[in-house]
Amino acid sequence: MREPATPVLALRAALQAWLAERRHERSGAAWRGTRLHYAWDAGTNILLVDYSPLLGIDCLHTVSDWASGFATLRYAEGLFETACIRDLWLPFQRGHEDAAFRHWFATLPEDLAQALERLPARRYALAALAQRSQAVRDLILSNVRLCFLLHHWAETQGWSEHQLVEIAGRKQTEILSALGLPPYRRVLRLIAKLRIGEFDAYEVDRLLRVLREEATCNALVHERQLSCRVVKILEDYPWVAGRPLQRLLCEASNRTLREWINDSLRMGGEAALLELRRCDRPSQVRRLHERLIVEQIEQDGNRRRRFDASGHILAFPPAPFADTASIQAITTPDALQLETQLMRHCVASYTDRVYDGQYAVYKVLEPERLTLGLSLRYGGVALDQLKGVSNRRPSPEAQAAVEHWLHEQLKVARS
């Protein structure tokens, strides 16, 4: 399959000739625009790409055809240097509007182009590998999604091309093992259901983390497809896999259902988890949440206290911002329990997070009575929740006032 790459001298000669031609065109008064320009050199089967309109400097590339291994040469700021096709950001389109580009793209084998078109990225990198390796090409044609995951993982782990090619030639269940995934055909069937076009590099990492849980994979065997949204939900709530609550979370138009679930788990622990597993309607989750709030209000808050070596009750760590007349930090577990009782919501369930320095709670007195929760992570502060009595939403005026206060506090902290 592999043929000798186009000689660099041929690439350079074509590039020099086109450079002179493009400079002449750009010097004319009629030349305008910022789009890429393409040309096809039929004599050498080379695509020429002019990036100069976008960058404002002479920057041109040559790319050989598929049979020559996509050899590339770049000219920029007076220098010629070899490049890599994956760095050119060329479109992967058979129906591209430019005839020169279509002519070059048509040098890819049709079956390979069709398979790679489904992917969100890495298409030219995989095409170039397929030109050099029959094993990679066979894997693309038989399971392009698995090949995409393998290439992503190989780059993440710093594998050499030789390592990637060797693994690509293994049985597909053995490739799963190399990725750290359960080595079963049911996992291959799950991968075949991926809406892979939705997954960027960050989401692929998330996907691999989710699929490494064999119990999750087993629970998903009857799913018709796996979307990026489903994978996000499963990373946060792996126990909903294959259950009605998975569908409800996917269909939810806002964060309310998530908040009910998170609050219920904080308040009720394992007992709440068992009940949530059985929920198949949002109303059931809401009723569980409301019942746990009532229990939270009625129970003794003493069990949440922490004590020092002398037996004295520990206060919370200092809140990130000083009190004002209208916004005041809650500094003890007893005060947080009182806030739960007065406001009839579940803020006392955050006691451990406040003690651990992951959260801060303020009571807002004006322009209306609210409870403010701030998330503290990686040295940053972010507004997490702002709730009125019984979890009512704040008025637009109150929301704006609290956001303005937080903005001013953050500005002072950064100065």
MOJO-V748019 format. One line per field, one symbol per residue. ss: DSSP state (2 for helix, 1 for strand, 0 for the rest). phi: phi as a letter, one per 20 degrees, with the letter a starting at -180 (. if undefined). burial: b if it has 16 or more other C-alpha atoms within 10 Angstrom, else e. A space follows every 10 residues. Layout:
ss = ???
phi = ???
burial = ???
This chain:
ss = 0000000222 2222222222 2222222000 0000001111 1000011111 0222200011 1111022200 0111110011 1100222000 0000000022 2222200002 2222220000 0022222222 2202222222 2202222222 2222222000 2222222200 0222222200 0000222222 2201022200 2222222222 2002222220 0000010222 2222220222 0002222222 2000022222 2222222222 2222222200 0222222222 2222222200 2222001000 0010000000 0000001110 0022222222 2220002222 2222200011 1111000001 1111111001 1111111022 2010022222 2222222222 22220
phi = .fdgfgggff ffffffffgf ffffffffff fbocefddbd effdlcedcd eggfencfbc cdcffgfenl fcbcdblndd bfccffeelf fdcfeffeff ffffffffgg ffffffffee amffffffff fecffffffg febfffffff fgffffemff ffffffffee fffffggfem dgecffffff ffefeffede gfffgfgfff ffefffgffd feffbdefff fgffffcgfe gmdgffffff efebegffff fffffffdlf ffgfffgefc bgffffffff fffgfffeef fgfefdcefe nefeffggff cffcfdccfe dcffffffff ffelbdfffe gfffgemebc ccedecfbfb ddddedblmd ccfdbccegl mffffgffgf ffffgfgfff fffef
burial = eeeeebeeee bbebbeebbe ebeeeeeeee eeeeeebbbb beeebbbbbb bbbeeeebbb bbbbbbbbbb bbbbbeeeeb eebebbeeee ebebeeeeeb bbbbbeebee ebbebbeebe bebbebbbbb bbbbbbbbbb bebbbbbbbb bbbbeeeeee eeebbebbbe ebbbbbebbe bbbeeebbeb bbebbbeebe eebbebbbeb bbeeebbeeb eeeeebbbeb bbbbbebbbb bbeebbbbbe eeeeeebbeb bebbbbbbee ebeeebbebe eeeebbebbb ebbeebbeee beebbbeeee eeeebbeebb beeeeebbbb bbbbebbbbb bebbbbbbbb bbebbebbbb bbbbeeeebb bbbbbbeeee beeeebbbbe beebeeebbe ebeeebeeeb eeeee
